[in-house]
């Protein structure tokens, strides 16, 4: 069965620190990969997506993610976080039968 | 474009009551889904639809019904509300099976 793991449940960083959130998936076939962000009290919004091609994808607000097929990973990165990046981040994969599976989310708290 | 519209935004029910959560999208998307979001559990798929007249169960379908009579609308019915159904419910749509999802603002439902 297809699954997504986000190992960091809660991350606390100071402003200007670098961010890396882990995402690993299990599915042996071709996948489409996504990162969504949910600001407090809001709905999920797409940060970035990977379908094919360059495994380093850039999204909105300075975020990027790297697809490493051999590690089944799609980690999210940002060189310097801001207080406004405080939110919950969800990794998602579309694999077999176009089924979407979400990770359990990582709450990021950025301290000014 | 309104995107995905959910109503109501908040609702309090008593155990045993029934109600319908409304979801409408104006993007002519074929795929629509209902999720519930609970702390520490990410998003769990309740029901989904790949087009008008076609619905299927997700991972947590018990206690919920859906129908898809038009492309635009995908209501979620709680048949007999239980406290375990207290949650935030999100409706989402996507153009096809490989595209990212567009989410509504959510419905916060409390069952007493």
Contacts between the chains, C-beta under 8 A, distances in Angstrom:
chain1	res1	chain2	res2	distance
A	9	B	40	7.3
A	32	B	98	5.4
A	34	B	100	5.4
A	36	B	100	8.0
A	36	B	101	7.9
A	42	B	105	7.3
A	43	B	90	6.3
A	43	B	103	4.1
A	43	B	104	6.2
A	43	B	105	5.1
A	43	B	106	5.6
A	44	B	43	7.7
A	44	B	90	7.1
A	44	B	92	7.9
A	44	B	101	7.5
A	44	B	103	4.7
A	45	B	103	7.4
A	46	B	100	4.7
A	46	B	101	7.7
A	49	B	100	5.4
A	51	B	98	7.3
A	90	B	42	6.5
A	90	B	43	7.0
A	92	B	101	7.9
A	94	B	97	7.0
A	94	B	98	5.8
A	98	B	31	7.8
A	98	B	96	7.8
A	98	B	97	2.7
A	98	B	98	6.2
A	100	B	33	7.3
A	100	B	45	7.3
A	100	B	101	6.8
A	102	B	35	7.9
A	102	B	42	4.9
A	102	B	43	4.4
A	103	B	42	5.9
A	104	B	40	6.5
A	104	B	41	6.1
A	104	B	42	3.9
A	105	B	42	5.1
